[in-house]
Amino acid sequence: MTTNAGPSGGTPEEARMEPREAARLLTQTQADARRALDFRAPWVALVAAVVALVGFGIVWLNVRDQHPFTGPSPGSLAVFYGLIALRIATVIYAYARARTGVSGRSVKVQRDEAVVMSGVLLVCYLALIAIANSGSHGAGFYWSLFLNGTLIALAAVWAGRCAFHKSWREVALSVPVALIAALAALAGPRGMWLVDGVGLCVLLLAAAAIGTWQRRGARARTMRMGA
């Protein structure tokens, strides 16, 4: 008895389905891997947006009527740094959750990158300290130097890392951070807190919206390929 078997020994219909199923599984595996390594989820950006607006806003309310500028009060700084700690905690949590079940060379590469980036940031911070010690300045100069200088250094280091990996979306989000910090420096020691807070909040909300839109598009494409 003769049967019409495909190359794998099944029916022609089964033979046609196997490449499609293999392609779907490959696409799904790649998407899962990207999601596992992507700890920049939209909800993390939303938390960061709230932290930026509330944290910088509280300090601005504290210093806006200071003439001359003397610096934020210990209470406002406690709230500010407490919110920054919350932001760091959310990033660590999201990163740890994304790394669950993920191992291999990619994890080692990320760990090595973190060491390199920390070293570069340390050098940048030492440069800021050297600038601060180069002469006698008022409180406004020091606060603006370390606040906006730190933001610019963080943006530059992250943009360099993302450009190396050709993650142009991340580069496009890093550049505005440096621009916001530069504008804040021009706004003076009182206005810079408001400029930084509002600017970073708007940027992070835009990042969350873009991330949500991209994830929905990826899920829709996966569902169409699996149909």
C-alpha positions in Angstrom: 0.0 0.0 0.0 1.4 3.4 -1.0 1.1 6.5 1.1 1.8 10.1 0.2 4.4 10.9 2.9 6.4 14.0 3.2 10.1 14.2 3.9 9.6 13.6 7.6 7.5 10.5 7.1 4.1 12.3 7.8 1.4 13.5 5.6 2.0 16.4 3.2 -0.2 18.6 5.5 2.1 17.7 8.5 5.2 18.4 6.4 3.9 21.8 5.5 3.0 22.6 9.1 6.4 21.6 10.6 8.4 24.6 9.2 5.7 27.0 10.2 5.6 25.6 13.7 9.4 25.7 14.0 9.4 29.4 12.8 6.7 30.3 15.4 8.6 28.5 18.2 11.8 30.3 17.2 10.1 33.7 17.2 8.4 33.0 20.5 11.7 31.9 22.1 13.5 35.0 20.8 10.7 37.2 22.2 10.8 35.5 25.6 14.6 36.0 25.7 14.3 39.7 24.9 11.6 40.1 27.6 13.7 38.2 30.1 16.7 40.5 29.5 14.6 43.7 29.3 14.2 45.1 32.8 13.0 48.5 31.5 9.3 47.6 31.8 6.7 50.4 31.4 5.7 50.3 35.0 9.3 50.9 36.1 9.3 54.1 33.9 6.0 55.1 35.5 7.4 54.8 39.0 10.4 56.8 37.9 8.2 59.5 36.5 6.3 59.9 39.8 9.6 59.9 41.7 11.1 62.6 39.5 8.1 64.9 39.8 7.4 64.4 43.5 11.1 64.3 44.6 12.3 67.4 42.6 9.0 69.1 43.2 9.3 68.9 47.0 12.8 70.4 46.9 11.7 73.1 44.6 8.9 74.1 46.9 11.4 74.2 49.7 14.0 76.5 47.9 11.9 78.6 45.6 11.7 81.5 48.0 15.3 81.5 49.1 17.0 84.8 48.4 19.9 84.2 48.4 19.9 80.5 47.7 21.3 78.5 50.7 20.3 74.9 49.7 17.5 72.5 50.5 16.5 71.7 54.1 17.4 68.3 55.6 13.7 67.3 55.6 13.2 67.9 51.9 16.5 66.1 51.1 15.4 63.2 53.2 12.3 62.8 51.1 14.2 63.4 47.9 16.8 60.7 48.6 14.2 58.4 50.0 12.3 58.6 46.7 15.6 58.0 44.8 16.1 54.9 47.0 12.6 53.7 46.0 13.5 54.2 42.3 16.7 52.2 42.7 14.7 49.4 44.5 12.2 49.1 41.7 15.0 48.8 39.1 16.7 46.1 41.2 13.5 44.3 41.6 12.6 44.4 37.9 16.1 43.4 37.0 16.1 40.4 39.4 12.7 39.3 38.1 13.8 39.5 34.5 16.9 37.5 35.2 15.0 34.6 36.8 15.8 31.5 34.8 18.3 33.4 32.6 21.9 32.4 32.5 24.8 32.1 30.2 27.1 34.6 28.4 24.5 37.4 28.3 24.4 37.6 32.1 28.2 37.7 32.3 28.3 40.5 29.6 25.7 42.6 31.6 27.7 42.1 34.8 30.9 43.2 33.0 29.2 46.2 31.6 27.9 47.2 35.0 31.5 47.2 36.3 32.8 49.3 33.4 29.9 51.8 33.7 30.5 52.1 37.5 34.1 52.8 36.9 33.4 55.5 34.2 30.8 57.1 36.5 33.3 57.2 39.4 35.8 59.0 37.1 33.1 61.5 36.1 32.2 62.1 39.8 35.9 62.6 40.7 36.1 65.2 37.9 33.1 67.0 39.4 34.8 67.1 42.8 37.9 68.5 41.2 35.9 71.2 39.5 34.1 72.0 42.8 37.5 72.4 44.6 39.0 74.6 41.9 37.7 77.8 43.5 35.4 79.4 45.9 31.7 79.4 44.8 28.3 79.8 46.3 25.9 77.1 47.3 24.0 77.4 44.1 27.0 76.5 42.0 27.8 73.3 44.0 24.2 72.1 43.9 23.9 72.7 40.2 27.2 71.1 39.5 26.6 67.9 41.3 22.9 67.6 40.5 23.0 68.4 36.8 26.5 67.2 36.3 25.5 63.8 37.6 22.5 63.6 35.3 24.6 64.5 32.3 27.3 61.9 33.2 24.6 59.2 33.7 23.0 60.1 30.4 26.3 60.1 28.5 27.5 56.8 29.9 24.2 55.1 29.3 24.0 56.5 25.7 27.5 55.2 25.0 26.6 51.7 26.2 23.4 51.7 24.2 25.2 53.0 21.1 27.7 50.2 21.4 24.8 47.7 21.3 23.0 49.7 18.6 20.0 50.2 20.9 19.1 53.5 19.2 15.8 53.9 21.1 17.7 53.9 24.4 20.2 56.4 22.9 17.3 58.6 21.8 15.9 58.6 25.4 19.3 59.3 27.0 20.1 62.4 25.0 17.1 64.4 26.3 18.1 63.7 29.9 21.4 65.6 29.2 19.5 68.4 27.5 17.1 68.7 30.4 20.0 68.9 32.9 21.7 71.5 30.8 18.5 73.6 30.7 18.1 73.1 34.4 21.6 74.5 35.0 20.6 77.6 33.1 17.5 78.0 35.2 19.5 78.7 38.3 19.8 77.0 41.7 16.1 77.5 42.5 14.5 76.8 39.1 16.7 73.8 38.2 14.7 71.5 40.6 11.4 72.3 38.8 13.0 72.0 35.3 14.6 68.7 36.2 11.4 67.3 37.8 9.0 68.3 35.1 11.3 67.5 32.2 12.3 64.0 33.5 8.7 63.2 34.4 7.4 64.1 30.9 10.3 62.1 29.3 9.7 59.0 31.5 5.9 59.1 30.8 6.7 59.2 27.1 9.1 56.2 27.5 6.4 54.3 29.3 3.9 55.0 26.6 6.3 54.0 23.8 7.2 50.8 25.7 3.6 49.8 26.2 2.8 50.5 22.5 5.8 48.4 21.4 4.9 45.5 23.7 1.3 45.4 22.5 2.6 45.4 18.9 5.0 42.5 19.7 2.2 40.5 21.3 -0.1 41.1 18.4 2.5 40.0 15.9 3.2 36.8 18.0 -0.5 36.0 18.0 -0.8 36.5 14.3 2.1 34.2 13.6 0.7 31.6 15.9 -2.7 31.7 14.3 
